[in-house]
Amino acid sequence: MSTVENKILAPEPVQGTPEASGQLDDLLALMARLRTDCPWDKKQSNHSLIPYAIEEAYELGEAVQSDDDEDIKGELGDVLLQVVFHCQMYAEQGRFDMSDVITTLQEKLIRRHPHVFEAETLKDEVAVKERWDEIKAQEQQAREARGKPKRRLDKTKAGSALMQAQDVQKQASKLGFDWEGVTGAFEKLEEEISELKIELTEKSNTAAKYDISKANIREIEKELGDCMFALVNVARKLNLDAEAATLTCVHKFKSRFGYIEEQLVAAGKRIEDSDITEMDALWEAAKQYERSS
């Protein structure tokens, strides 16, 4: 990439058939070529790529859970692709390029690590985290001084609903809006589950079976959201990460279901020809296999 009198210029597209060199400049030139010659890449915008960036971040998390080097390398590359893709398009718009992004990151890392690059001394990781938060607060004050005021909970973590819920609760807790222990969080969870059950039973006119076809789906969605938010609060009060816990559960479910498939194939059967009784028995066998391995 290059600049002419501080004007941002997009990287020049690679010519011919490129080689996988492992060099950042070659990757940028490859991306420029794709934006020139690939109909799908050419059609994309920064906004159209948002779902892909989120999806790739989740797939990276799954790869790390699997602990397979090839998968991890592939998913890290997919995340890097999103960065390169966005930088290419912003450079095409003349706004900034990859070097600007890297410089901004370097400045932030240097600024937020005075205990590494300056004389400041911090005794442990807790003190480092506290100092990090102080510097972030100073950065936010500087943004507000430039005319970008924010409400207290506006600047919470981007990410999944679980991640945002936990961070919103954490920030509210810092302002005194919280229970002292986990008991209150559990009571709130039970209250929300009861409200969800009431919404289902009252609308279906039966306590024996929930008939969702007669329920108000919008209200059910709200009550279900309240239950999930309350459960995240329980995780926070237990000093657990709700997102990590859920990802662990998903990975465990996929592993156990894979065991079911493998056992059925070994018995010469297709999973489509099995039933819930057989699959449930294999599920229990998968749990036993996990404990023994």
C-alpha positions as CSV (number, residue, x, y, z in Angstrom):
1,M,0.0,0.0,0.0
2,S,1.2,3.6,-0.5
3,T,0.2,7.2,0.1
4,V,0.6,10.2,-2.2
5,E,0.7,13.5,-0.3
6,N,-1.1,11.7,2.7
7,K,-3.8,10.4,0.4
8,I,-4.8,6.8,1.1
9,L,-4.3,4.4,-1.8
10,A,-5.5,0.8,-1.9
11,P,-2.8,-1.9,-2.4
12,E,-2.0,-2.8,-6.0
13,P,-3.5,-6.2,-7.0
14,V,-1.2,-9.1,-7.5
15,Q,-0.6,-10.1,-11.1
16,G,-0.7,-13.6,-12.4
17,T,-1.1,-16.6,-10.1
18,P,0.2,-15.7,-6.6
19,E,2.2,-17.9,-4.3
20,A,1.4,-18.5,-0.6
21,S,4.4,-16.6,0.8
22,G,3.3,-15.9,4.4
23,Q,4.0,-12.2,3.9
24,L,1.4,-9.5,4.9
25,D,2.0,-7.3,1.9
26,D,1.5,-10.3,-0.5
27,L,-1.8,-11.0,1.3
28,L,-3.0,-7.4,0.9
29,A,-2.1,-7.6,-2.8
30,L,-4.0,-10.9,-3.1
31,M,-7.1,-9.3,-1.4
32,A,-6.9,-6.3,-3.8
33,R,-6.9,-8.8,-6.7
34,L,-10.0,-10.6,-5.4
35,R,-11.8,-7.2,-5.1
36,T,-10.9,-6.6,-8.7
37,D,-11.7,-9.9,-10.3
38,C,-14.0,-12.0,-8.0
39,P,-17.7,-11.1,-8.5
40,W,-18.6,-12.0,-4.9
41,D,-15.7,-10.1,-3.3
42,K,-16.3,-7.1,-5.5
43,K,-20.0,-7.0,-4.4
44,Q,-19.3,-6.9,-0.7
45,S,-19.4,-3.8,1.6
46,N,-18.2,-3.2,5.1
47,H,-21.7,-3.6,6.4
48,S,-22.4,-6.8,4.4
49,L,-19.3,-8.4,6.0
50,I,-20.5,-7.9,9.6
51,P,-22.2,-11.3,10.0
52,Y,-19.1,-13.1,8.5
53,A,-16.8,-11.4,11.0
54,I,-19.0,-12.5,13.9
55,E,-19.3,-16.0,12.5
56,E,-15.5,-16.4,12.1
57,A,-14.8,-15.2,15.6
58,Y,-17.2,-17.9,16.9
59,E,-15.6,-20.6,14.7
60,L,-12.2,-19.6,16.0
61,G,-13.5,-20.2,19.5
62,E,-14.7,-23.6,18.5
63,A,-11.4,-24.5,16.9
64,V,-9.5,-23.5,20.1
65,Q,-11.9,-25.7,22.0
66,S,-11.1,-28.6,19.7
67,D,-7.3,-28.0,20.2
68,D,-6.6,-29.1,16.6
69,D,-3.7,-27.1,15.2
70,E,-4.8,-27.2,11.6
71,D,-8.3,-26.1,12.5
72,I,-6.9,-23.3,14.7
73,K,-4.6,-22.1,11.9
74,G,-7.5,-22.1,9.4
75,E,-9.8,-20.2,11.7
76,L,-7.2,-17.6,12.7
77,G,-6.7,-17.1,8.9
78,D,-10.4,-16.6,8.4
79,V,-10.4,-13.9,11.2
80,L,-7.4,-12.3,9.6
81,L,-9.2,-12.3,6.3
82,Q,-12.0,-10.2,7.8
83,V,-9.5,-7.6,8.9
84,V,-7.7,-7.6,5.5
85,F,-11.1,-7.4,3.7
86,H,-12.3,-4.5,5.7
87,C,-9.0,-2.6,5.4
88,Q,-9.0,-3.1,1.6
89,M,-12.5,-1.6,1.3
90,Y,-11.7,1.4,3.6
91,A,-8.5,2.0,1.7
92,E,-10.6,2.0,-1.6
93,Q,-12.8,4.7,0.1
94,G,-9.6,6.7,0.9
95,R,-10.3,6.6,4.6
96,F,-7.4,4.5,6.1
97,D,-5.4,1.4,5.3
98,M,-3.8,-1.6,7.1
99,S,-0.8,0.4,8.3
100,D,-3.2,2.9,10.0
101,V,-5.0,0.0,11.8
102,I,-1.7,-1.5,12.9
103,T,-0.4,1.9,14.1
104,T,-3.6,2.5,16.0
105,L,-3.3,-0.9,17.7
106,Q,0.4,-0.4,18.5
107,E,-0.3,3.0,20.1
108,K,-3.1,1.5,22.2
109,L,-1.0,-1.4,23.4
110,I,1.9,0.9,24.4
111,R,-0.5,3.3,26.0
112,R,-2.3,0.6,28.0
113,H,0.9,-1.1,29.3
114,P,2.8,1.7,31.2
115,H,4.0,-1.1,33.6
116,V,5.9,-2.6,30.6
117,F,7.1,0.4,28.7
118,E,7.4,3.0,31.5
119,A,8.7,3.1,35.1
120,E,5.3,2.3,36.5
121,T,5.2,-1.0,38.5
122,L,2.2,-3.2,39.0
123,K,2.4,-6.2,41.4
124,D,0.1,-8.7,39.8
125,E,-2.5,-9.4,37.0
126,V,-5.3,-7.8,39.2
127,A,-3.4,-4.6,39.4
128,V,-2.7,-4.7,35.6
129,K,-6.4,-5.2,34.9
130,E,-7.4,-2.3,37.2
131,R,-4.8,0.0,35.5
132,W,-6.1,-1.1,32.1
133,D,-9.6,-0.1,33.0
134,E,-8.4,3.3,34.3
135,I,-6.7,4.0,31.0
136,K,-9.8,2.9,29.1
137,A,-11.8,5.3,31.2
138,Q,-9.3,8.1,30.4
139,E,-9.7,7.3,26.7
140,Q,-13.4,7.5,27.0
141,Q,-13.2,10.9,28.7
142,A,-11.1,12.1,25.8
143,R,-13.7,10.9,23.3
144,E,-16.4,12.7,25.3
145,A,-14.3,15.8,25.3
146,R,-14.4,15.6,21.5
147,G,-18.2,15.7,21.5
148,K,-19.0,11.9,21.8
149,P,-20.8,11.6,25.2
150,K,-22.0,8.1,26.2
151,R,-24.5,6.9,28.8
152,R,-23.0,4.6,31.4
153,L,-24.1,1.3,29.8
154,D,-23.7,2.4,26.2
155,K,-20.0,1.4,26.0
156,T,-20.3,-2.3,26.9
157,K,-18.7,-5.2,25.1
158,A,-19.7,-6.0,21.6
159,G,-20.3,-9.7,21.0
160,S,-22.9,-12.3,21.5
161,A,-26.1,-11.7,23.5
162,L,-24.5,-13.7,26.4
163,M,-21.3,-11.6,26.3
164,Q,-23.3,-8.3,26.2
165,A,-25.6,-9.4,29.0
166,Q,-22.8,-10.3,31.3
167,D,-20.9,-7.1,30.6
168,V,-24.0,-4.9,31.1
169,Q,-24.6,-6.6,34.4
170,K,-21.0,-6.1,35.4
171,Q,-21.1,-2.4,34.6
172,A,-24.4,-2.0,36.4
173,S,-22.9,-3.8,39.4
174,K,-20.0,-1.2,39.5
175,L,-22.7,1.5,39.9
176,G,-24.3,-0.3,42.8
177,F,-27.2,-2.0,41.0
178,D,-26.6,-5.6,42.1
179,W,-27.3,-8.2,44.7
180,E,-24.7,-8.9,47.3
181,G,-24.5,-12.6,46.6
182,V,-25.7,-15.4,44.3
183,T,-28.9,-16.0,46.3
184,G,-30.7,-13.0,44.9
185,A,-29.6,-14.0,41.3
186,F,-31.0,-17.5,41.8
187,E,-34.3,-16.1,43.2
188,K,-34.6,-13.8,40.2
189,L,-33.9,-16.8,37.8
190,E,-36.6,-18.8,39.5
191,E,-39.0,-15.9,39.3
192,E,-38.4,-15.4,35.6
193,I,-38.8,-19.1,34.8
194,S,-42.1,-19.1,36.7
195,E,-43.3,-16.1,34.6
196,L,-42.3,-18.0,31.4
197,K,-44.4,-21.0,32.6
198,I,-47.3,-18.8,33.5
199,E,-47.2,-17.1,30.1
200,L,-47.3,-20.5,28.4
201,T,-49.9,-22.2,30.7
202,E,-52.3,-19.2,30.8
203,K,-52.4,-18.8,27.0
204,S,-52.7,-22.6,26.4
205,N,-55.3,-23.1,29.1
206,T,-53.7,-26.3,30.3
207,A,-51.1,-27.0,33.0
208,A,-50.4,-30.5,31.7
209,K,-48.9,-29.5,28.3
210,Y,-47.6,-26.2,26.9
211,D,-49.4,-25.5,23.6
212,I,-47.2,-22.8,22.0
213,S,-49.6,-22.5,19.0
214,K,-52.0,-20.7,21.3
215,A,-49.4,-18.5,23.0
216,N,-48.3,-15.0,22.2
217,I,-44.9,-15.7,20.6
218,R,-43.7,-12.1,21.2
219,E,-44.4,-12.3,24.9
220,I,-42.9,-15.8,25.1
221,E,-39.7,-14.4,23.5
222,K,-39.6,-11.6,26.1
223,E,-40.0,-14.0,29.0
224,L,-37.5,-16.4,27.6
225,G,-35.0,-13.5,27.2
226,D,-35.6,-12.6,30.8
227,C,-34.8,-16.2,31.9
228,M,-31.6,-16.2,29.9
229,F,-30.5,-12.8,31.2
230,A,-31.2,-14.0,34.8
231,L,-29.1,-17.2,34.2
232,V,-26.2,-15.1,32.9
233,N,-26.4,-13.1,36.1
234,V,-26.1,-16.4,38.1
235,A,-22.9,-17.2,36.1
236,R,-21.5,-13.7,36.8
237,K,-22.2,-14.0,40.5
238,L,-20.3,-17.4,40.4
239,N,-17.4,-15.7,38.7
240,L,-18.0,-17.8,35.6
241,D,-18.1,-16.6,32.0
242,A,-21.5,-17.4,30.5
243,E,-20.2,-17.4,26.9
244,A,-17.4,-19.8,27.7
245,A,-19.7,-22.1,29.7
246,T,-22.2,-22.2,26.8
247,L,-19.5,-22.9,24.2
248,T,-18.1,-25.7,26.4
249,C,-21.6,-27.2,26.6
250,V,-22.1,-26.9,22.8
251,H,-18.7,-28.6,22.2
252,K,-19.7,-31.4,24.7
253,F,-23.1,-31.9,23.0
254,K,-21.5,-32.1,19.5
255,S,-18.9,-34.6,20.8
256,R,-21.5,-36.8,22.4
257,F,-23.8,-36.7,19.4
258,G,-20.8,-37.6,17.3
259,Y,-20.3,-40.7,19.5
260,I,-23.9,-41.7,18.9
261,E,-23.4,-41.4,15.1
262,E,-20.2,-43.4,15.3
263,Q,-21.8,-46.2,17.3
264,L,-24.7,-46.5,14.9
265,V,-22.5,-46.6,11.9
266,A,-20.4,-49.3,13.6
267,A,-23.6,-51.3,14.1
268,G,-24.5,-50.9,10.4
269,K,-27.3,-48.4,11.0
270,R,-28.1,-44.9,9.9
271,I,-29.0,-42.3,12.5
272,E,-32.2,-41.6,10.5
273,D,-33.3,-45.2,11.2
274,S,-32.7,-44.9,15.0
275,D,-35.2,-43.7,17.6
276,I,-35.0,-41.5,20.7
277,T,-34.8,-44.5,23.0
278,E,-31.7,-46.0,21.3
279,M,-30.1,-42.6,20.9
280,D,-30.7,-41.7,24.6
281,A,-29.0,-45.0,25.6
282,L,-26.0,-44.2,23.4
283,W,-26.0,-40.7,24.9
284,E,-25.5,-42.2,28.3
285,A,-22.8,-44.5,26.9
286,A,-21.1,-41.3,25.5
287,K,-21.1,-39.8,29.0
288,Q,-19.5,-43.0,30.4
289,Y,-16.9,-42.9,27.7
290,E,-16.0,-39.3,28.6
291,R,-15.5,-40.2,32.2
292,S,-13.3,-43.2,31.4
293,S,-11.1,-41.4,28.8
